[in-house]
Amino acid sequence: MKTTFIGAIVSGFVFSGLLLTGCSSDSPDDAVTSSTNPSPSASFSDFPTKPSAIALAVASEVIGMTEELAIQTIEGISSEQLTARVVRRDDSTYAITEDYSISRINLEIDNGIVTKTWIG
């Protein structure tokens, strides 16, 4: 086995410890002979892209509840792992990620009461 150490200086920063290893074979029979890539075991279409009926029902059900009770209700569903996220509380709007999650219920709160929800 042949080991090569490469260190680099980029814009005044020293990057060291990048270790590249390579193996050589004395026999051509040990070389890889296949040029095809393996097919993936799962495709994008295998993952759900729409929220479940339970998530939609819970999101609707918690409107009018107190913030605390709504979060307990959402996170207490045993058949699915749902999460709650407060995105607005009265006049304070919070920075949120833009990733879409079919198991996350976003809450808007006014005077301690959930007034709007959506999945995402």
KOLVEX-601236 format. One record per residue (C-alpha): residue number from 1; residue in three letters; x, y, z. Coordinates in nm, 3 decimals, padded with zeros to 5 digits. Layout:
REM KOLVEX-601236
resi_resn_east_north_up
NUM_ala_X_Y_Z $
...
***
This chain:
REM KOLVEX-601236
resi_resn_east_north_up
1_met_00.000_00.000_00.000 $
2_lys_00.131_00.344_-00.091 $
3_thr_00.043_00.643_00.132 $
4_thr_00.087_01.004_00.025 $
5_phe_00.064_01.307_00.255 $
6_ile_-00.048_01.637_00.109 $
7_gly_-00.041_01.967_00.301 $
8_ala_-00.162_02.295_00.154 $
9_ile_-00.142_02.663_00.240 $
10_val_-00.445_02.856_00.116 $
11_ser_-00.491_03.229_00.186 $
12_gly_-00.273_03.216_00.493 $
13_phe_-00.448_02.912_00.642 $
14_val_-00.256_02.591_00.680 $
15_phe_-00.448_02.277_00.601 $
16_ser_-00.261_01.970_00.703 $
17_gly_-00.358_01.618_00.773 $
18_leu_-00.519_01.553_00.437 $
19_leu_-00.418_01.196_00.387 $
20_leu_-00.467_01.027_00.056 $
21_thr_-00.415_00.658_00.030 $
22_gly_-00.404_00.440_-00.269 $
23_cys_-00.347_00.073_-00.322 $
24_ser_-00.166_-00.075_-00.614 $
25_ser_-00.199_-00.425_-00.737 $
26_asp_00.068_-00.641_-00.889 $
27_ser_-00.192_-00.837_-01.083 $
28_pro_-00.422_-00.694_-01.352 $
29_asp_-00.679_-00.958_-01.250 $
30_asp_-00.737_-00.766_-00.926 $
31_ala_-00.852_-00.454_-01.113 $
32_val_-01.216_-00.348_-01.129 $
33_thr_-01.369_-00.473_-01.452 $
34_ser_-01.725_-00.340_-01.425 $
35_ser_-01.808_00.003_-01.562 $
36_thr_-02.174_00.010_-01.459 $
37_asn_-02.304_00.194_-01.155 $
38_pro_-02.524_00.012_-00.908 $
39_ser_-02.888_00.115_-00.917 $
40_pro_-03.013_00.303_-00.611 $
41_ser_-03.225_00.104_-00.370 $
42_ala_-03.471_00.389_-00.318 $
43_ser_-03.593_00.664_-00.546 $
44_phe_-03.733_01.006_-00.467 $
45_ser_-04.083_00.878_-00.544 $
46_asp_-04.052_00.631_-00.253 $
47_phe_-04.066_00.916_00.000 $
48_pro_-04.400_01.073_00.099 $
49_thr_-04.442_01.432_-00.017 $
50_lys_-04.788_01.505_00.126 $
51_pro_-04.882_01.525_00.493 $
52_ser_-05.091_01.244_00.633 $
53_ala_-05.461_01.278_00.714 $
54_ile_-05.367_01.262_01.083 $
55_ala_-05.122_01.554_01.054 $
56_leu_-05.381_01.761_00.867 $
57_ala_-05.652_01.679_01.123 $
58_val_-05.427_01.764_01.420 $
59_ala_-05.320_02.094_01.257 $
60_ser_-05.685_02.187_01.225 $
61_glu_-05.779_02.059_01.572 $
62_val_-05.526_02.271_01.765 $
63_ile_-05.659_02.604_01.636 $
64_gly_-05.818_02.776_01.936 $
65_met_-05.609_02.586_02.193 $
66_thr_-05.352_02.747_02.419 $
67_glu_-04.996_02.727_02.289 $
68_glu_-04.894_02.480_02.559 $
69_leu_-05.192_02.248_02.501 $
70_ala_-05.147_02.264_02.122 $
71_ile_-04.780_02.163_02.146 $
72_gln_-04.865_01.881_02.390 $
73_thr_-05.138_01.761_02.154 $
74_ile_-04.916_01.771_01.844 $
75_glu_-04.616_01.604_02.004 $
76_gly_-04.832_01.355_02.194 $
77_ile_-04.971_01.182_01.885 $
78_ser_-04.849_00.826_01.920 $
79_ser_-04.928_00.702_01.569 $
80_glu_-04.698_00.957_01.404 $
81_gln_-04.397_01.157_01.512 $
82_leu_-04.525_01.512_01.466 $
83_thr_-04.340_01.824_01.577 $
84_ala_-04.460_02.175_01.654 $
85_arg_-04.286_02.501_01.570 $
86_val_-04.400_02.848_01.676 $
87_val_-04.340_03.082_01.381 $
88_arg_-04.518_03.389_01.519 $
89_arg_-04.616_03.494_01.869 $
90_asp_-04.824_03.815_01.881 $
91_asp_-04.610_04.083_01.710 $
92_ser_-04.290_03.874_01.703 $
93_thr_-04.223_03.674_01.388 $
94_tyr_-03.938_03.426_01.416 $
95_ala_-03.678_03.331_01.157 $
96_ile_-03.746_02.980_01.034 $
97_thr_-03.586_02.738_00.794 $
98_glu_-03.748_02.695_00.456 $
99_asp_-03.718_02.319_00.446 $
100_tyr_-04.050_02.139_00.406 $
101_ser_-04.139_01.871_00.658 $
102_ile_-04.463_01.677_00.630 $
103_ser_-04.447_01.599_01.001 $
104_arg_-04.405_01.957_01.130 $
105_ile_-04.699_02.179_01.225 $
106_asn_-04.624_02.551_01.228 $
107_leu_-04.816_02.762_01.479 $
108_glu_-04.911_03.128_01.489 $
109_ile_-05.005_03.247_01.838 $
110_asp_-05.211_03.552_01.940 $
111_asn_-05.262_03.627_02.311 $
112_gly_-05.155_03.272_02.402 $
113_ile_-05.404_03.107_02.162 $
114_val_-05.324_02.925_01.835 $
115_thr_-05.488_03.124_01.555 $
116_lys_-05.330_02.971_01.243 $
117_thr_-05.149_02.648_01.155 $
118_trp_-04.990_02.491_00.850 $
119_ile_-04.780_02.190_00.765 $
120_gly_-04.427_02.247_00.652 $
***
